[in-house]
Amino acid sequence: DAPSVQRYIRSDHVSFFARGKLTTYCLIDAPRIVAGKVGSRREAEMLPPLRSSSGYASWVTASSVAAAISYADRGTSAIAASGILSDLKWSVSELASVQGTFFLGYSVTQVIGGILSEPRVTSAIDLASDTDAKEDSVTAAYRTILPTSLLLTGVATLAFPAAATFGGPPAAAVDRLFLGMFEGALLPAAMAGLADTVPGDKRATTSSAVIAGCYVGSAFAFASAAVLFSSTNVFISNW
């Protein structure tokens, strides 16, 4: 009935008591159960899980790596701050203004990224179809947003030196604004994927793994900068 379907949609697992034991199915692994197509305990007993719930590991790994790359990208202008001030003759206030525009753009797309990444199921009727196309349409948004965000973040990072050198603080500020906007959608997409693919009892651990990736990326950026700055090769140290 409709109340049962709604209850199943809002929970992480569907449980059935059959043959004297409790059998639990993860919702993401048993769309036919979610769709309300199981009409009795006997049918539930006969229906095997469609997919192992351990499949979320690939999304957690991809999200952690993406977060690390993203945070490494955002730290590049801070690492180069002293060189920008000396080589481009910027004032400290100009540099601070350029750096601040990043967080303005970042704050704008945080909520927007979350809204766009949210898996959508409009009604129980939508769930009634167990075709691959229907299942993919529900989960596709965050899987597209995360790699797109990461790609555009890299483009904006690579464009910063040219913008700062030839366009001065105004062009650099625009570049940092777009960098923040592109990067702001990454973590919401990652978390939407965790909410959609990870069982409830694993979400705290997997979310921590993604957040840890952020700081691993920052640490890598600063450590690699130290190696570059200390290089005796003029090209490498200038780069």
N, C-alpha and C positions, 0 to 999 in steps of 0.2 A: 504494500500500500504506500501512498505518497509519504506519510510521516516516516515510515521505515526507510524509504529511499533517501529522504532528507537527512535522517540521522546517520545513515551510512556515508553520505557525502561529507558530512562535517567531522567525521572521526577518521582516525589514522588506519584503523584495522576493522575488519569484519570478522566476528567470531561466531562459530556454530558449535553446539554441543551434540556430538554424534558418536555412537558406539562407546559411550562411557568416557569419552575424552573431549577436551576442548580443542578445536581446530581453528587457527587464526590465519586469515589471509590479509596481506597488505593491500590497501586499496589500489595502489599503482600497479599491482601485479594481477589483479582480478577484476578487470573492468566489467565483466559479465555479471559479477556479483553486485557491483555498484549500480549497474543498470536495473537491478531488481529482477533479473531474469531467473534467479534461483527461487523457486516457489516452495521448497520444502527442505527439511534437514537432510532427507535422503539425497536430493539433488545436490545440495551443498557438499555432502560427503563424497559424492562421485566426481565433483569438479576439482581438478588439480590446479595449483597455482600456475598462472600463465608465464611468469617470469620471476627469477630470483630477485629478492629485495636487496641483494648485495651489489646490484648493478649501479648503485649510486656512487661507488668509489671513483669511477671515471669522471663524473661531474665534479666531485670534491677536489680531485687532483687538478683538473683543468681550471677550476675557479681559483685554487690556491696559487697556481703558476701565473694566471692572469693578474691576480692581485699583486703578486711580487713584481711583475714587469711594470704594472701601472705605477706602483709606488717608486720604483727605480726611476721611471720617466719623470715623475713630478719633482724629484730631488735634483735634477740636473742643473737648473738655473741657480739653485741655492749653492751648489758646489762651485759653480762658475762665477759667483757673485764678486769675488775679489778681482778676477780678471775682467769682468764687465766694467767695474768701476774704474780700473786703471787703463784699460785699452780703449774703451768707448767713451771715456770721460763723462760718464753719467754721475749725477749727484746721488747721494744716499736716498733722498726723498723720491727721485725718479725710479730708482731700483725698487724701493718699497712699494710704490704705486703699481709697478708692473707685476710684482709678486702678488700683491693683494687681489688683482683681477682674477687670478686663478680660482680663489676661494669663492668669489662672486659667481663665476660660472659653475663651479662645483655644487654650490648650494641650490642653484636653479634646477639642475637636472636630477638631483637626488630623488625628490618626490616623483617627478615626471618619469624617471627611469623605473621606479617601483610600480607605478601605475601601468606602464606599458609592458612590464615584465610579468605582471600577475597572470597566472594561468586562469583562464576563464571557462566556466561551465555555466551556460545560461539557464539550463533547465534539466530536469531528469530525462526529458525526451532526447536531449542531445547525447546523454550518456547511453541511451538505448542502442545506439549503433556501435558495434564492436569492430568496425573496419579500421584498418591501419590509418587511413586518411583522417578519420574523425579523431582518433587518439592523438595523431600528430598535430592536428589543428589546435588542440587544447594546450599542448606543451611547447609549441614552436617559438613563442615570442622570446622568452629569456635565452633560448639557445641561439637565437640570431643576434640579440642585443649585445650579449657579452663579447663575442669575437669582433663585432662591428665596433664596439666601444674601444676595444684594445687596439684595433687597426688604426682608427682615427687618432687615438692618443699618441701612437708612434709617429704618425705623419705630422701632428702638431709639434711634437718634440723635435723632430728633425728640421722643421721649418723655423724653429726659434732662433738659431744663430744668424740666418739670413735676415730674418725680420729685425733682429736687434741691431745688426751691422748696417743694413741699408735703409731701414725705416725708422730707426731710433726708438725711443720709449713708446710712442703711440702705436707703432706697428707691433712691437714686442708685447704691449699690453693686450692688443687684440688677439695675438697668438696665444697668450696665456689664458685669456678668457675662454677661447674655444677649447684649449686643452682641458680646462676645468669642466666645461660642459660635456666634452666627450668622455672624460674619466668619471664624471658623476653618475653615469648610468651603469657603470660596471658592477659595483658592489650590490646595488639593488637587484640586478639580473642574477648575480651569483646566489644571493640569498633566496630569491624566488625559486631558483632551481633546487636549492636545498630543501625548501619547504615542499616542493612538488615531488621530489624523488627519494628523500631520506625518511626512514621511519621515525616516529616521534621520539623514541628513546635514544636515537643517535644524533639528533639535531644539534644539541649543545656541543658535542665533541667535534662534529664536522664544521660547524660555524666557527669554532675556535681555530680549526686548521686553516680556514680561509683567512681569518683575521691575522693569524701568525704569518701567512704568506706576505701580507702587506709589509710587515716589519723586516722580514727576510730580504725583501726587495730593496728597502731603504738601506739596510746594512750592506748589501752587495754594492749598491750605487756608491756609497761613501768609501767602501774598501777599495773598489776598483779605481775610484778617483785618486786615492792616495798612491796607488801603483803608477798611474799615468803621470801624476805630478812629479813623482820622484824619478821618472825615467830620464836617462842621460841622452836619449834620442830626442832631438829638438822637435821633430815633426810630431812624435807621440805626445810629448809634454805640452806642446801648443794645442794639440787637438783635445 
